[in-house]
Amino acid sequence: MAKHKERLELERFSFGIGDRFAHQAKAQLKAFQQLALDGVDVVPVWNKSNREHTLIGSNPESVHHSASEAVTALGWRNNWHVDADHIRLETVDRFIGCSDFFTIDVAESIGKPASSEKVETFVERHSELIGDIRIQGIAHPFPLSEGDLVAIVGKYLLAVEEAGRIYRHILVKKGPTPKFITEVSMDETDSPQTPPELLIILAMLSDEGIRVQTIAPKFTGRFNKGVDYVGDISKFEKEFNDDIAVIAHAVDAYDLPRNLKLSVHSGSDKFSLYPVIHRALVRSHAGIHIKTAGTTWLEELIGLAESGDEGAKFVKEIYAQALEHAEELCAPYASVIDIDRSKLPSSDRFAALNGSQIASAIRHIQQNPQFNANIRQLLHVAFKLAAKTGSRFTNLLVKNEEIVAQQVTENLYQRHLRPLFIG
């Protein structure tokens, strides 16, 4: 099995950005340029999943094309990447030629029983994982019995093997000198992975020969789409810091890439966690990859609402349709949205709002009394309604490019990049 062929290295700080309609790459990149002027270099990673391409009717090449155009137009001289987001073996091939970052999603395989023979082989190979496991940076050792190890390996081994199959498939498809970044994602599952589980998963990834550069576990709490974190922030902070320590330990113990770092699939806008993450990065000197959701689409709606009657009318129509088809739109996202239907205004009430009021209802400024997280979440999952309008929506984006781009850049720079990387 080929090892250590991956020569493309992801920098310490990287930030994943969605651009569902491929019109905001320049506006997004301007936020990274502003941060660079502040003295912090963060690598932009444009990401879009197969599901989003399917719903919108786009193709993976469009992501690379729009990103490349932005890089050229703005003279960006630092690195940038295109992420084949949440790919599986049956969907990866269409991303091979235009992506250099692959988020391998194996959450569906977690919990499927592995063969007892394979589990036993791993346990015999890794006796160091039985007993009191001491890790620098974690105050108390965590105890792992042989039974604990067997149970954890049994839960995750098939998922890791699936990741290995996808990783080797990419290696073959990429040719004799492959250059790509590998992330393994286990976040879209029911229960969070504990730091001991993360350590064992990393040992399994090493055994599988995967040169993983970022690992995306599921953290405690709810990471709902487009709104803030719901959960115990102090518990998240301990878990996050322990995970950083586990990764540093695993890099040395299992010959994993030196730049291996946590990836947080944030669902975007986890503003209450940004100070926690910033403190951890300053303290530990660790790296981070933050992946956002499709909130650029929401900034587009905010810009259109602010642009005048035509744009505001479009947003009102999308809201009315979203309200009518809420069950259908929300079903695929049931585990990552919490909408209180009683706090959604009727389509008539929404239609009575002016553009500024609509923008205030959607824009994620929690101290604004007009902000409505329920409206924001409903519109977050309604992007395919805009896609169905075809050129009507994209023509509005072009016509109102300046005001829309302003919303996109300001949101990304002021509410995300600065709090995370400057504090």
Secondary structure, 3 states (H helix, E strand, C coil): CCCCCCCCCCCCEEEEECCCCCCCHHHHHHHHHHHHHCCCCCEEEEEEEHHHHHHHCCCHHHHHHHHHHHHHHHCCCCCCEEEEEEECCCCHHHHHHHCCEEEEECHHHCCCCCCHHHHHHHHHHCHHHCEEECCCCCCCCEEECHHHHHHHHHHHHHHHHHHHHHHHHHHHHHCCCCCCEEEEECCCCCCCCCHHHHHHHHHHHHHCCCCCCEEECCCCCECCCCCCCECCHHHHHHHHHHHHHHHHHHHHHCCCCCCCEEEEECCCCCHHHHHHHHHHHHHHCCCEEEECCCHHHHHHHHHHHHHCHHHHHHHHHHHHHHHHCHHHHHHHHHHHCCCCHHHCCCHHHHHCCCHHHHHHHHCCCCCCCCCCHHHHHHHHCCHHHHHHCCHHHHHHHHHCHHHHHHHHHHHHHHHHHHHHHCC
